[in-house]
Amino acid sequence: MKHLWRKSNKGFEGWYFKHQAGNEMIAFIPGRAESGPFIQMIGNCGARQFPVPNLTIDNHGIHAGNCLFSYSGCTIDLPGIRGRIEYGKLAPLCSDIMGPFRYLPMECRHGVISMAHSLSGSLKIDGQIHGFNDGTGYIEKDSGTSFPSSYIWLQCNDFSEPCSIMVSIAHIPIYSINFTGCICAILYKGHEYRLATYRHVRIHKADSKQICLSQGKLLLKITMKSPANSHPLRAPVNGQMSGTIRENTNTCVHVCLWNHGTPVIDLHSAHAAFEFVPAIPT
């Protein structure tokens, strides 16, 4: 399994394995930082952190304690959580989501491994069986030293039509330059749409309730309504998992995409994953 860990073992890297089947959602985040290896879990039932004695990567996948995460599925053996979920054929992007920015020294690098893939299997969580047959999965990864000081991140692949979307808008410091960067990928009925800073996207609105982007003939509008019960996750700060962010797992979204003024996507979902970290007023 390809990974991003630096040979000096400085900084962090982590993966986000999301599993969605109707109202059932659970994501596992195996990773390692200067503060040690870990697994985080987030779902409708809340969030949990699990320290693990070791994390290694080989051709079979990511071995984190007694758990295995790979491109073919995940085997989970954690306190209160056990089971196996198999993955179908992955759907990677046509090229690196970071574009030319992958060559620059950034505090956080993002990667999308699969926009959507089929699921089969189940997990036993605190004695209850949670099934994921006929569900949809998503996998991404991050590496660097810190999460952005302010950002928006949204991911959803639970729609009435085959559609998966990921969008991230963040404060980006590079050398002495600071700017707001955007990466967005949409996989709709097998066709990839991408809006990004390196493709001259314009950010018209980006807050906790709405995202509006335009790029050439493309116009994307997303409205969000999040429940109050977000869940805490550890986040990297200078290589240590010492920060805390909050993620909603059941944000309601309305996604609309136009191309040359013609409607392409008009879809709703009540199961988007959403993180919003606002800028600190100065």
C-alpha angles and dihedrals in degrees: 000000000000114000141174105227112140117235090236090058089230120144126007143286130192142169129219114213108186125190122190129178113162108296092352115096132162132159129191123205113196114182150131135231138170086277091059142270121310148167122218125192127199130178144129087294092060136261132299135185123215123188110212127201094231146357122204133171127212139146090290094057140256114338110200112173106303093340128096125201119187143149089266098051147299132270112203126200108164133135104288094357126084136153148085131263119191122211128216124212111325122235108217123183121261090250142354110307089220093062113189090345088078087079094055128085101257128171090228129025120196129206134182114212099175130002093195139353135162122263136209130175140051145251129220108220118184090336097312125108117233113192125208102179112142089011130132128243136203131192130193137158141208134196137172135078107295142005113249115278089238129014150141121227126179132172130175136161100161104103136131088251131043100280136135126181135186124180131173127179116182148163106258124198116192116172104311094337124097124188143149111260130195135199121177131168128184124187108194122173090334096311121113122219118187131189118182146151090252088056092051098255116178118221108213097169135002121167140115093290108035144023120194121180135169131190122171106309094346123100121183125188124180124179119195135195114185128194118236095246103086119161129232122243130182114248132195121258116178091338095310124104089232101122130083129215129172128231131196115212098189105047113153112230137185111199121195125177126182127190116196086345092303117121111246103164130024107162140148132206136174094200110068123139109229137180124183121183109176125209115264110247114246 
